[in-house]
Amino acid sequence: MKPILIALALTAAYSLPALAQDGPTLFKSKPCAACHSIDTKVVGPALKEVAAKNAGVAGAEAVLAKHIKEGTQGNWGPMPMPANPVTEEEAKILAAWVLTLK
């Protein structure tokens, strides 16, 4: 019985989505870095600026995740941010990670 439980636990652990601490790895694997950096403005704002602007804002994580996935325009000037090839879960992970930056 115990080997079955261990096997089930291992299977569940490996099938869980990436956690928020995987944000940096996910950021590097997506096209985000073409327009954003952590500390300085590139085409879009520095991610630390995004975090500061959204610090303490209720629902910020969900809004950022939606912007990451679907794109947005007008929040940081006239340059639009295109939709990104991410899943809902990846967008949530990225948004949660961005909000941790200081």
C-alpha positions in Angstrom: 0.0 0.0 0.0 2.8 2.5 0.8 4.5 2.2 -2.6 1.2 3.1 -4.3 0.8 6.2 -2.1 4.4 7.3 -2.7 3.9 6.8 -6.4 0.7 8.9 -6.4 2.4 11.6 -4.3 5.3 11.8 -6.7 3.0 11.9 -9.7 1.0 14.7 -8.2 4.1 16.6 -7.3 5.5 16.4 -10.9 2.1 17.4 -12.5 1.6 20.5 -10.4 1.9 23.8 -12.2 5.0 25.9 -11.7 5.0 27.9 -8.5 5.4 31.7 -8.2 9.1 31.2 -7.5 9.4 29.8 -11.0 8.5 33.3 -12.3 12.1 34.2 -13.3 12.5 31.0 -15.3 9.2 31.4 -17.0 10.0 35.1 -17.7 13.2 34.0 -19.5 11.4 31.3 -21.5 8.7 33.7 -22.9 9.1 36.8 -25.1 8.6 39.1 -22.1 12.3 40.0 -22.0 12.1 41.5 -25.5 10.3 44.5 -24.1 10.8 44.3 -20.3 13.7 44.1 -17.9 13.5 43.8 -14.1 15.3 47.1 -13.3 15.1 49.4 -16.4 12.6 50.5 -19.0 13.1 48.9 -22.4 10.1 49.2 -24.6 7.8 48.6 -21.7 8.2 49.6 -18.1 10.7 47.9 -15.8 9.0 45.1 -13.9 9.9 46.7 -10.6 7.9 49.8 -11.7 4.9 47.6 -12.5 5.2 46.1 -9.0 5.5 49.5 -7.3 2.5 50.9 -9.2 0.4 47.9 -8.2 1.6 47.4 -4.6 -1.4 47.1 -2.3 -3.9 47.3 -5.2 -6.7 44.9 -4.7 -7.0 42.5 -7.5 -3.7 43.5 -9.1 -2.5 40.0 -9.7 -5.6 39.1 -11.7 -5.4 42.3 -13.7 -1.7 41.8 -14.5 -2.3 38.2 -15.4 -5.0 39.3 -17.9 -2.8 42.0 -19.3 0.0 39.5 -19.8 -2.2 37.0 -21.5 -4.4 39.3 -23.6 -2.3 42.4 -24.0 -3.2 45.9 -23.1 -2.7 49.5 -24.2 -2.6 52.9 -22.4 -1.5 51.9 -19.0 2.2 53.0 -19.6 1.8 55.3 -22.5 0.8 54.8 -26.1 2.9 51.7 -26.9 0.6 48.6 -26.8 1.6 45.4 -25.1 0.6 42.5 -27.3 -1.0 39.3 -26.1 1.6 36.8 -25.0 1.8 33.0 -25.8 1.1 32.0 -22.2 -1.4 29.8 -20.5 -3.8 31.2 -17.8 -1.6 29.5 -15.2 1.6 30.9 -16.6 0.1 34.4 -16.7 -0.9 34.0 -13.0 2.6 32.8 -12.1 4.2 35.7 -14.0 1.9 38.2 -12.4 2.5 36.9 -8.9 6.2 37.0 -9.4 6.2 40.5 -10.8 4.3 41.7 -7.8 7.1 40.4 -5.5 9.8 42.5 -7.1 11.1 45.5 -5.1 
